[in-house]
Amino acid sequence: MTAWSKLLVATTRLIDLHDSGHEPGSPFVQVSQESRRGLRDGYWLDLGCLLLDYLLDVDFATNSAFVSQSRCLAQLRETYPDLPHDDLSFVINLLATPSELHFRQLGVEDSAARASRSTKRTALIEKQGQTGQVRLTASGRQAVTLASQVEDLLYSEYDAAKVLAALARGDFARVPDITNQILLAIRGLTQELRRVRENPTREGKLAALLDNQRHYHNALSSIQRTLLDARAQLTAPRLMERFAEWREAEQAASGEEWDLRMLSSAIGRVLTAIENLSRRLAELLADIAEGRIQSMGVVDFADLARGLLNSAPPAALQQALVARLMPLHVQVAVPRMAPLIPLLESRRAETSHAALVFDEQHDAAPEDPLLARFLEARGPALRQRIQREPLSLPAALAEGWHRFEEGDCLAQLLNTFVDTQLLDDRLAVGIDATPFELTLADGRCVRGAVTPSLRLSDQDDPQ
């Protein structure tokens, strides 16, 4: 997973929230999976990410100068040799077209004022109208920079050095934020180790951990040494004097109270997380070396159920399962409503301001459906025809039983062969294995692999 993929994973659900049409205050809180359009192969996304990365490199080299699309095409063809210029033009036009983003302003109590904020500074590429040359916008430059910073623990040792820099400059308020960033990276790797231990079938991630184990140990050791040095500096008399002066100024400006122990505890939390991560990593490596990792997989409940069917468990286990799984009272079994709510429509209908008035006195009599009128008019003659001899479907079509009221009732005639009780309870359908093909007068062709026929139950089977 690339840095761009990690950035998109972190922001996709926020975009879904922004685009949601869910009505505020609605009790229907169940959420279904979003249906996304596209080719579902990552082609356009990969082109866009490669283009943005290249434009950032050019941006540094040329001091934010425009670059021609031919240079962009030559760069992208190193990855996609047969890339047409039209595909590049489409990506550029899409990334250069802004989309409005609505948000709420912080610090405003009025809900109407909070909801009226929006921005269209979402275009990632700026395109010249005459020449078609392109460069990154401020938003695009920020997006590429953010994506390049979505890294793992291997690069967090440089963040630890920022703690020393913040202490040297007297920027004490930045220390908790920096340590929280390191703590997030450590906790992310810790959770990844736990998932690998619980599911050893993730061979790709397990192999990556084994390949980078030395680098992880080196990074953890470097972070630990840097933070220990920073915590030691907190006890230096000169730094304590500077912190006391900064605390008084900060309290006078913002009213926020600071204590030197807050910085020490922030660093201490990272050191404790490093110890836990080192222990988990050592345990994982020991389990892999001794072959114990294979026994820590996820339970296959389908295979467990098949095993219980083949061989019954011990009596004590059966009693424990029955006691835990059976309902307390088996006389009444009523389903709960909560599992059925997701099956209902999760969105309210749009509000309609039309007034609906129901007056039974002026209601028009409903018209009979065509099937009922067809059976009422042609039913007696059909029954008499079937009493003489069985009536096959090709014969019925040839005799014109599907024509009624100067119209076509082919579907209604076919219903009589599907539901024989429409004509008479004594009727049955006989099936002849002979296929048929019949062309009607209007040019339609009716084909069948077998030939059905209507007959009375006391008549001979036409097979």
C-alpha positions in Angstrom: 0.0 0.0 0.0 1.5 3.3 -1.1 1.5 6.6 0.8 -1.3 7.8 -1.5 -3.3 4.7 -0.7 -2.9 5.3 3.0 -4.0 8.9 2.7 -7.1 7.9 0.7 -7.9 5.1 3.2 -7.9 7.7 6.0 -10.1 10.2 4.2 -12.6 8.2 2.1 -15.2 7.8 4.8 -15.0 11.5 5.6 -15.8 12.2 1.9 -18.8 9.7 2.3 -20.0 11.7 5.3 -19.7 15.0 3.3 -21.7 13.5 0.4 -24.3 11.8 2.6 -27.9 12.8 2.0 -29.0 11.5 5.4 -31.6 13.7 7.0 -30.6 15.2 10.3 -32.6 13.8 13.2 -33.6 10.7 11.3 -33.9 7.6 13.5 -32.7 5.3 10.6 -29.1 5.1 11.6 -28.1 1.9 9.8 -25.4 2.4 7.1 -25.0 0.3 4.0 -21.9 0.0 1.9 -21.3 2.9 -0.5 -21.7 2.0 -4.1 -18.7 3.5 -6.0 -18.6 4.0 -9.8 -15.6 3.5 -12.0 -13.5 0.8 -13.6 -12.5 -0.7 -10.2 -9.0 -1.3 -11.3 -7.2 1.8 -9.9 -6.0 3.0 -13.4 -7.1 6.6 -13.2 -6.2 6.9 -9.5 -2.7 5.7 -10.3 -2.3 8.1 -13.2 -3.4 11.0 -11.0 -1.0 10.1 -8.1 2.0 9.7 -10.5 1.2 13.0 -12.1 1.0 14.8 -8.7 4.2 13.3 -7.6 6.0 14.4 -10.8 4.6 17.9 -10.6 5.9 18.2 -7.0 9.4 17.3 -8.1 9.2 19.8 -11.0 7.7 22.4 -8.5 10.8 22.1 -6.4 13.2 22.2 -9.3 11.6 25.1 -11.2 10.3 27.2 -8.3 6.6 26.6 -9.1 6.8 27.1 -12.8 4.3 25.7 -15.3 5.3 22.5 -17.2 4.0 21.3 -20.5 1.8 18.3 -20.9 4.2 16.7 -23.2 6.8 16.5 -20.4 4.1 15.0 -18.1 3.2 12.5 -20.8 6.9 11.5 -21.2 7.3 11.0 -17.5 4.1 8.9 -17.1 5.0 6.7 -20.1 7.9 5.4 -18.1 5.3 3.5 -16.1 2.6 3.2 -18.8 4.4 2.9 -22.2 1.2 3.0 -24.3 -0.4 5.8 -22.4 -2.5 7.9 -24.8 -2.5 11.7 -24.5 -6.3 11.7 -24.1 -6.0 9.8 -20.9 -3.5 12.3 -19.5 -5.8 15.2 -20.6 -8.8 13.7 -18.8 -6.8 13.3 -15.6 -5.5 16.9 -15.8 -9.0 18.3 -16.6 -10.5 16.4 -13.7 -7.9 17.4 -11.1 -8.0 21.1 -12.4 -11.8 21.3 -12.0 -12.7 22.4 -8.5 -15.5 20.8 -6.4 -17.3 22.7 -3.7 -16.7 21.5 -0.2 -19.1 22.5 2.6 -17.9 22.8 6.2 -18.8 24.5 9.5 -16.8 27.3 11.0 -15.4 26.7 14.4 -16.0 29.2 17.2 -19.4 30.3 15.8 -22.4 29.7 18.0 -25.1 30.5 15.4 -25.9 27.2 13.6 -27.0 29.1 10.4 -23.6 30.9 10.3 -21.8 27.6 10.9 -23.5 25.9 8.1 -23.0 28.6 5.5 -19.2 28.1 5.0 -17.9 26.4 1.8 -14.8 26.5 -0.4 -14.0 25.6 -4.0 -10.2 25.6 -3.5 -10.2 21.8 -4.1 -8.5 21.8 -7.5 -5.1 20.1 -7.2 -3.7 21.2 -10.6 -3.7 24.7 -12.2 -4.0 24.7 -16.0 -3.3 27.6 -18.3 -6.2 28.2 -20.7 -4.1 29.1 -23.8 -1.1 26.8 -23.6 -2.5 23.9 -21.5 0.6 23.9 -19.3 0.0 22.7 -15.7 1.4 23.1 -12.2 0.3 22.3 -8.7 -2.1 24.5 -6.8 -1.6 25.3 -3.1 -4.1 22.5 -2.3 -2.3 20.1 -4.6 1.0 20.9 -3.1 -0.5 20.3 0.4 -2.0 17.0 -0.7 1.3 15.6 -2.0 3.1 16.8 1.1 0.5 15.1 3.3 0.7 11.9 1.4 4.5 11.8 1.6 4.2 12.2 5.4 1.9 9.1 5.9 4.7 6.8 6.9 5.2 4.1 9.5 7.5 3.7 12.5 10.7 3.4 10.4 10.6 7.2 9.8 9.4 8.3 13.2 13.0 8.5 14.6 13.2 11.9 12.8 10.1 13.0 14.7 11.8 12.2 18.0 14.6 14.7 17.1 11.9 17.4 16.8 11.4 17.1 20.6 14.9 18.2 21.1 14.5 21.0 18.7 11.3 22.2 20.4 13.0 22.2 23.8 16.0 24.1 22.3 13.8 26.8 20.8 11.5 27.0 23.9 8.5 25.9 21.9 7.3 23.7 24.8 3.6 23.5 23.6 4.8 21.5 20.5 6.2 18.6 22.6 2.9 16.8 23.4 1.9 17.0 19.7 5.1 15.6 18.5 5.1 12.7 21.1 1.5 11.9 20.1 2.5 11.5 16.5 5.3 9.1 17.5 2.8 7.3 19.8 0.3 6.8 17.0 3.0 5.2 14.8 4.0 2.9 17.6 0.5 1.9 18.4 -0.2 1.3 14.7 2.7 -1.2 14.4 1.6 -2.8 17.8 -1.9 -3.4 16.4 -0.4 -4.8 13.2 1.7 -7.3 15.2 -1.4 -8.4 17.1 -3.3 -8.9 13.9 -0.5 -11.0 12.4 -0.4 -13.2 15.5 -4.1 -13.7 15.4 -4.2 -14.4 11.6 -0.9 -15.9 10.4 -2.4 -16.4 6.9 -1.3 -12.9 6.1 1.9 -14.1 4.7 2.8 -10.9 2.9 2.7 -8.8 6.1 4.5 -11.4 8.1 7.3 -11.5 5.5 7.5 -7.7 5.5 7.9 -7.7 9.3 10.6 -10.3 9.1 12.5 -8.4 6.5 12.3 -5.1 8.4 12.8 -6.4 11.9 16.4 -5.1 12.1 15.3 -1.7 10.9 12.4 -1.6 13.5 14.8 -2.4 16.3 17.2 0.3 15.1 14.4 2.8 14.9 13.0 2.0 18.3 16.5 2.2 19.8 17.1 5.6 18.2 13.7 7.0 19.3 14.3 5.7 22.8 17.8 7.3 23.1 16.5 10.6 21.8 13.6 10.7 24.1 15.7 9.7 27.1 18.0 12.6 26.3 15.0 14.9 26.1 13.6 13.8 29.4 17.1 14.3 31.0 17.1 17.9 29.7 13.9 18.6 31.5 15.8 18.5 34.8 18.4 21.0 33.7 18.3 24.2 35.7 18.6 26.4 32.6 15.7 24.8 30.8 13.5 24.9 34.0 14.1 28.6 34.2 13.2 29.1 30.5 10.1 26.9 31.0 9.0 29.0 34.0 9.2 32.2 32.0 7.4 30.6 29.0 4.6 29.3 31.3 3.9 32.7 32.9 3.7 34.3 29.4 1.5 31.5 28.1 -0.8 31.8 31.1 -1.1 35.6 30.7 -1.8 35.3 27.0 -4.2 32.3 26.8 -5.0 31.5 30.4 -3.8 27.9 29.9 -1.8 26.4 32.8 1.3 24.3 32.0 3.5 22.1 34.2 6.9 20.6 33.5 5.5 17.2 34.5 3.1 17.4 31.5 6.0 17.2 29.1 7.7 14.5 31.1 4.6 12.3 31.2 4.1 12.8 27.4 7.7 11.5 26.8 7.2 8.8 29.3 4.1 7.4 27.5 6.1 7.0 24.3 8.9 5.2 26.2 6.4 2.8 27.7 4.9 2.1 24.3 8.4 1.4 22.9 9.0 -1.2 25.6 5.6 -2.9 24.9 6.3 -2.9 21.2 9.8 -4.3 21.6 8.4 -7.1 23.8 5.7 -7.9 21.3 8.1 -7.9 18.4 10.5 -10.2 20.2 7.7 -12.6 21.1 6.5 -12.7 17.5 10.0 -13.5 16.3 10.4 -16.2 18.9 7.1 -17.8 17.9 8.1 -17.8 14.3 11.4 -19.4 15.0 9.9 -22.1 17.1 7.0 -22.8 14.7 4.3 -21.7 17.2 2.9 -19.1 14.9 1.0 -21.7 12.9 -1.2 -22.5 15.9 -2.5 -19.0 16.4 -4.8 -18.7 13.5 -8.4 -17.6 13.3 -10.9 -20.3 14.3 -12.7 -21.8 11.2 -16.2 -22.1 12.6 -17.5 -23.8 9.4 -15.0 -26.6 9.8 -15.8 -26.7 13.6 -19.5 -27.1 12.8 -18.7 -30.0 10.4 -16.6 -31.6 13.0 -19.5 -31.4 15.6 -21.8 -33.1 13.0 -19.3 -35.9 12.4 -18.5 -36.6 16.1 -20.6 -35.4 19.0 -18.8 -33.5 21.7 -18.5 -34.8 25.3 -21.7 -34.7 27.4 -20.3 -31.9 29.6 -19.6 -29.7 26.6 -23.1 -30.4 25.2 -24.7 -29.4 28.5 -22.6 -26.2 28.6 -23.5 -25.3 25.0 -27.3 -26.0 25.5 -27.3 -23.9 28.7 -25.6 -21.0 27.0 -27.3 -21.1 23.5 -30.8 -22.2 24.2 -33.5 -19.6 25.1 -34.7 -19.5 28.6 -38.4 -20.1 27.7 -39.1 -22.2 24.5 -42.9 -21.7 24.6 -42.8 -18.4 22.7 -40.2 -17.5 20.1 -40.6 -13.9 18.9 -37.9 -12.3 16.7 -36.3 -9.0 17.9 -37.0 -5.9 15.9 -33.4 -4.7 15.9 -32.0 -7.2 13.4 -34.9 -6.5 11.1 -34.4 -2.7 11.0 -31.5 -2.8 8.5 -33.8 -4.6 6.0 -36.1 -1.5 5.9 -35.5 1.6 3.9 -32.9 3.6 5.7 -33.8 7.0 4.2 -36.9 9.1 4.6 -39.0 9.9 1.6 -38.8 13.5 0.3 -41.2 15.9 2.0 -44.3 16.5 -0.2 -46.4 19.6 0.3 -49.3 18.3 -1.8 -52.5 17.7 0.2 -54.1 14.3 -0.2 -57.9 14.1 0.2 -59.7 10.8 0.2 -63.4 10.9 -0.6 -65.0 7.4 -0.9 -68.2 8.9 -2.4 -66.5 10.1 -5.5 -64.2 7.2 -6.0 -64.6 5.6 -9.5 -65.3 1.9 -9.7 -62.2 0.0 -10.4 -61.9 -1.5 -13.9 -61.7 -5.2 -14.2 -58.3 -6.4 -15.2 -57.8 -7.8 -18.7 -57.3 -11.4 -17.4 -60.7 -11.3 -15.6 -62.5 -10.0 -18.6 -60.7 -12.5 -20.8 -61.8 -15.4 -18.6 -65.3 -14.1 -18.3 -65.8 -13.8 -22.0 -63.8 -16.7 -23.4 -63.8 -19.1 -20.5 -67.1 -21.0 -21.2 -66.1 -21.6 -24.8 -62.6 -22.7 -23.8 -64.0 -25.2 -21.3 -66.4 -26.6 -23.9 -63.4 -26.9 -26.3 -61.3 -28.8 -23.7 -64.2 -31.1 -22.9 -64.2 -32.4 -26.4 -60.4 -33.1 -26.5 -57.2 -31.8 -24.9 -56.1 -28.4 -26.2 -52.4 -27.9 -26.9 -50.7 -24.5 -26.8 -49.9 -24.5 -30.6 -53.4 -25.5 -31.4 -54.8 -22.8 -29.1 -52.7 -20.2 -30.9 -53.6 -21.6 -34.3 -57.3 -21.4 -33.4 -57.0 -17.8 -32.3 -57.9 -18.2 -28.6 -55.4 -15.4 -27.8 -57.3 -12.8 -29.7 -59.9 -10.9 -27.6 -61.5 -7.4 -27.9 -59.7 -6.7 -31.2 -56.5 -7.0 -29.2 -53.9 -9.4 -28.1 -54.2 -11.6 -24.9 -51.3 -14.0 -25.4 -50.1 -13.4 -21.9 -53.6 -14.2 -20.5 -53.8 -17.3 -22.5 -50.5 -18.5 -21.3 -51.7 -17.9 -17.7 -54.4 -20.5 -18.2 -51.7 -23.1 -19.0 -49.7 -22.1 -15.9 -52.6 -21.8 -13.5 -55.3 -24.3 -14.6 -57.7 -23.4 -11.8 -58.4 -20.1 -13.7 -60.7 -22.1 -16.0 -61.8 -25.2 -14.0 -60.6 -27.0 -10.9 -60.7 -30.3 -12.8 -58.2 -29.2 -15.5 -54.6 -30.4 -15.6 -51.6 -29.7 -17.8 -50.1 -32.5 -20.0 -46.6 -32.2 -21.3 -45.5 -33.6 -24.6 -41.7 -33.9 -25.2 -42.1 -32.6 -28.8 -40.8 -29.0 -29.3 -42.9 -26.6 -31.3 -42.4 -23.3 -33.2 -45.4 -21.2 -34.4 -45.4 -17.8 -36.2 -48.4 -15.6 -35.3 -50.2 -13.4 -37.8 -48.4 -10.2 -36.5 -45.0 -11.8 -37.1 -44.2 -12.9 -33.5 -42.7 -16.3 -33.2 -43.5 -18.6 -30.2 -41.2 -21.4 -29.5 -41.2 -24.2 -26.8 -38.9 -27.0 -25.9 -42.0 -29.1 -24.9 -45.7 -28.9 -25.9 -48.1 -28.2 -23.0 -51.8 -29.1 -23.3 -54.9 -28.5 -21.2 -57.0 -31.5 -20.4 -59.6 -32.6 -17.9 -58.4 -34.9 -15.2 -60.6 -37.8 -16.5 -59.2 -37.5 -20.1 -56.4 -39.5 -21.4 -52.9 -38.1 -21.1 -51.8 -36.8 -24.6 -48.2 -37.9 -24.1 
